[in-house]
Amino acid sequence: MSVYQQFVKQILNPFDLWRSGDYAEIQNLREFERTQFLSPEELRELVWRRLRNILDRAYRRIPYYKLVFDRAGLIPSDIRTDADMLSVPILEKRDVQANLHTMLDPEFPKNRLIFDKTGGSTGTPVNYYYSIERKWARQAAMLRHDRWAGYEVGQRFASIWGAARDMPPSGWKQKIKSLIFPKTLQLNSVQMTPELVFEFNEQLKRYRPPVILAYANALVLFAIFLKQRGVSAYQPKGIITSAEVLTLEDRQLIEGVFAAPVFNRLGCREFSVIASECEQHSGMHLMAEGLYIELIRGSRHTESGETGEIIVTDLLNEAMPMIRYRLGDTASWVTGTCSCGRSLPRIDNVAGRVTDFIVGMDNRLCSGVALATFIVSKRPSLGQIQIIQEDYGKILYRVGCGKDVPLQQHDLDFLREQTELYLGNGMTIDYEYVDSIPHEPSGKFIFSKSTVARKYFK
Ligand SMILES: [Zn+2]
């Protein structure tokens, strides 16, 4: 690292966090750096101490869980083993939607609550809260897992990610910060064309960030465009792919084109990083100090190697506990210990959501994850949405609010306006109303599917 980068890491960043009241992020990171190397027994002890605490708090303080536990004839002290957790009812996304306020700790200080919402890429948009303490732990967890890929605070960074629009820094503090801290170079995956990709590739070569973070599909598209034109790609030290399923074929393509290892990650808006690869690339280590993860099939836990649904209990969000939340993705356990020395359990074969690119009017390609984030999550009244594109210049919104319940005019206006904003003017929009949009028999949820865009991926 350069002297400047050391200065940012050791002095400026801690000072900035202290000034904004977020210094605990650094303390959390130190703690997570230590606990990843606990013995399996010590880690288990830590996880179970936190799990017992969250179950107990939820039962004593949260009206929703008091009711759920009472109905199931359970008290928290009944839960002593992994198998006992199976008796706690699953928390569905629709449960969170319907019980947002009774899931909140009524005594939790309102000024320490953070409100957030998910996009619609895994089925149902969800609103939720977490505590400021959880925010610090989330940031620290993300940083720990970024460091596995070779990133360090103070270094340059690049991302191929969705952004609503390029926002200049507002306010003098933000402006000063943007001048002092290394900026993040970003290619907006809301609009990807070959020209923008080539330009970004050149910017990367000049800026030289060690690590790139990208939506998996966006990076595949990026790699395809460069390969087709025979343009040499920028070679970072590491690439973090997230937010979308990464197939073995995609990984080989990306690693071949960028000549850098891929560190795949599973994360979501609700819990931030869930699991990611270490330098051994042998499955993904869980963020186990903050999340208790189960893989289930029906009413049992899966055997090792067997695919199951991911069920998440957040161990650190005391403001609004999420206990046995069905994520909508599937994975399998990896057995044995990882040669990196970390005891954090590992999962593999993560699958779940299909978020194809959609082709816009001027042939721009617009990331499905970005559409889920910037259209669906902005308008909870849209409910479940699926975007289907079978012909150029045309899309179908399938809306799961009921067969005979068309969207209201203001929602239709919003969809048209946003469609034009992201996909260009003149797109023909059709609607289909259904009772609900189920997951596929394979367990996948199709948020966006485009036979037009898939042609680019061949
Ligand atoms: Zn490892």
Boltz pocket constraint, residues with backbone or C-beta under 6 A from the ligand:
constraints:
  - pocket:
      binder: B
      contacts: [[A, 278], [A, 279], [A, 280], [A, 285], [A, 338], [A, 339], [A, 340], [A, 341], [A, 342]]
      max_distance: 6.0
